[in-house]
């Protein structure tokens, strides 16, 4: 679950199927720069479309679960 501005947590399923950096920022409760660092991680399932970067929601969840206890940045 992620914390959003109004202090309400959202379930992963409530996010769109394709995540942008701002979604990752909310999910991980980090700044925008760290969200992009995570998206640039070699194992992150990022899809690059020109200059735009997105991540499939379900693949991102697997990526996070696979990296439990490991440092991402």
C-alpha positions as CSV (number, residue, x, y, z in Angstrom):
1,X,0.0,0.0,0.0
2,X,1.1,3.5,-0.6
3,X,0.5,6.7,1.3
4,X,-1.0,9.6,-0.6
5,X,-1.4,13.3,0.3
6,X,-4.6,12.8,2.3
7,X,-3.0,10.1,4.4
8,X,-5.1,7.4,2.9
9,X,-3.3,4.3,1.7
10,X,-4.1,2.9,-1.8
11,X,-3.9,-0.7,-2.7
12,X,-1.6,-1.7,-5.5
13,X,-4.6,-2.8,-7.6
14,X,-5.9,0.8,-7.4
15,X,-3.0,2.1,-9.5
16,X,-3.1,2.1,-13.3
17,X,-1.7,-1.0,-15.1
18,X,1.2,1.1,-16.3
19,X,3.0,3.1,-13.6
20,X,4.8,6.4,-14.1
21,X,7.5,7.8,-11.9
22,X,4.9,9.7,-9.8
23,X,3.1,6.4,-9.0
24,X,6.4,4.8,-7.9
25,X,7.1,7.9,-5.9
26,X,3.8,7.4,-4.0
27,X,4.2,3.7,-3.6
28,X,7.7,3.9,-2.1
29,X,7.2,7.2,-0.4
30,X,10.3,8.7,-1.9
31,X,11.2,11.8,-3.8
32,X,11.0,11.9,-7.6
33,X,14.8,11.5,-8.1
34,X,14.8,8.3,-6.1
35,X,11.8,7.0,-8.1
36,X,13.8,7.5,-11.3
37,X,16.8,5.8,-9.7
38,X,14.7,2.8,-9.0
39,X,13.3,2.9,-12.6
40,X,16.9,2.9,-13.9
41,X,17.9,-0.1,-11.8
42,X,19.1,-2.9,-14.1
43,X,16.5,-5.4,-12.9
44,X,13.5,-3.0,-12.9
45,X,11.0,-3.9,-15.7
46,X,11.1,-0.4,-17.1
47,X,9.7,0.2,-20.6
48,X,11.3,3.2,-22.4
49,X,9.2,5.0,-25.0
50,X,11.4,7.7,-26.4
51,X,12.3,9.8,-23.3
52,X,9.3,8.5,-21.4
53,X,9.7,5.7,-18.9
54,X,6.9,3.5,-17.5
55,X,6.7,0.2,-15.6
56,X,3.9,-2.4,-15.8
57,X,2.3,-2.4,-12.3
58,X,2.3,-6.2,-11.8
59,X,5.9,-6.5,-13.0
60,X,7.0,-3.7,-10.7
61,X,5.4,-5.5,-7.7
62,X,7.3,-8.6,-8.5
63,X,10.5,-6.6,-8.8
64,X,9.9,-5.0,-5.4
65,X,9.2,-8.4,-3.8
66,X,12.2,-10.0,-5.4
67,X,14.4,-7.2,-3.9
68,X,13.2,-7.5,-0.3
69,X,16.1,-6.9,2.1
70,X,18.3,-5.6,-0.7
71,X,19.3,-2.0,-1.4
72,X,17.8,-0.4,-4.6
73,X,19.6,3.0,-4.3
